[in-house]
Amino acid sequence: MDVLVLNPNGGLSNPVKIPLSSTISSDKIVIMTKTLGQDEQQVGSVSIPQHIILNGGIASYTQWITLFEHHDDDEYDGMMGI
């Protein structure tokens, strides 16, 4: 688990590299967005199964992914790298 904070000029203040296993597993990458402050509220989330990320290949690309409102129903089922 790590925390990323967006800076006011755009971009990430501290990019994170997530190690993936080359074996087939049910592991997921979960991205949750929250407001900052004492009244922290979840804005959205998405859970991406590791096999979907691995199927995108090793090339670098930009991928837009919609966040879901409900954490219990936020599994991404699209494709990567297209």
Contacts in CASP RR format, 6 or more apart in sequence:
PFRMAT RR
TARGET T0000
AUTHOR 0000-0000-0000
METHOD contacts of the structure
MODEL  1
MDVLVLNPNGGLSNPVKIPLSSTISSDKIVIMTKTLGQDEQQVGSVSIPQ
HIILNGGIASYTQWITLFEHHDDDEYDGMMGI
2 14 0 8 1.000
2 16 0 8 1.000
4 12 0 8 1.000
4 13 0 8 1.000
4 14 0 8 1.000
4 15 0 8 1.000
4 16 0 8 1.000
5 12 0 8 1.000
5 13 0 8 1.000
5 14 0 8 1.000
5 36 0 8 1.000
6 12 0 8 1.000
6 13 0 8 1.000
7 13 0 8 1.000
18 29 0 8 1.000
20 50 0 8 1.000
20 53 0 8 1.000
20 54 0 8 1.000
21 27 0 8 1.000
21 50 0 8 1.000
22 54 0 8 1.000
24 51 0 8 1.000
25 50 0 8 1.000
25 51 0 8 1.000
26 49 0 8 1.000
26 50 0 8 1.000
27 49 0 8 1.000
27 50 0 8 1.000
28 47 0 8 1.000
28 48 0 8 1.000
28 49 0 8 1.000
28 50 0 8 1.000
28 75 0 8 1.000
29 47 0 8 1.000
29 48 0 8 1.000
29 50 0 8 1.000
29 53 0 8 1.000
30 45 0 8 1.000
30 46 0 8 1.000
30 47 0 8 1.000
30 48 0 8 1.000
31 45 0 8 1.000
31 46 0 8 1.000
31 47 0 8 1.000
31 48 0 8 1.000
31 65 0 8 1.000
31 67 0 8 1.000
32 42 0 8 1.000
32 44 0 8 1.000
32 45 0 8 1.000
32 71 0 8 1.000
33 42 0 8 1.000
33 43 0 8 1.000
33 44 0 8 1.000
33 45 0 8 1.000
33 67 0 8 1.000
34 40 0 8 1.000
34 41 0 8 1.000
34 42 0 8 1.000
34 43 0 8 1.000
35 41 0 8 1.000
35 43 0 8 1.000
42 71 0 8 1.000
43 67 0 8 1.000
44 67 0 8 1.000
44 68 0 8 1.000
44 69 0 8 1.000
44 71 0 8 1.000
44 74 0 8 1.000
45 67 0 8 1.000
45 68 0 8 1.000
45 71 0 8 1.000
45 74 0 8 1.000
46 65 0 8 1.000
46 66 0 8 1.000
46 67 0 8 1.000
46 68 0 8 1.000
46 74 0 8 1.000
46 75 0 8 1.000
46 76 0 8 1.000
47 74 0 8 1.000
47 75 0 8 1.000
47 76 0 8 1.000
48 65 0 8 1.000
48 75 0 8 1.000
48 76 0 8 1.000
49 75 0 8 1.000
49 76 0 8 1.000
52 76 0 8 1.000
52 77 0 8 1.000
52 78 0 8 1.000
52 79 0 8 1.000
52 80 0 8 1.000
53 80 0 8 1.000
55 79 0 8 1.000
55 80 0 8 1.000
56 79 0 8 1.000
56 80 0 8 1.000
56 81 0 8 1.000
57 80 0 8 1.000
57 81 0 8 1.000
59 81 0 8 1.000
61 80 0 8 1.000
61 81 0 8 1.000
63 80 0 8 1.000
63 81 0 8 1.000
65 76 0 8 1.000
67 74 0 8 1.000
68 74 0 8 1.000
END
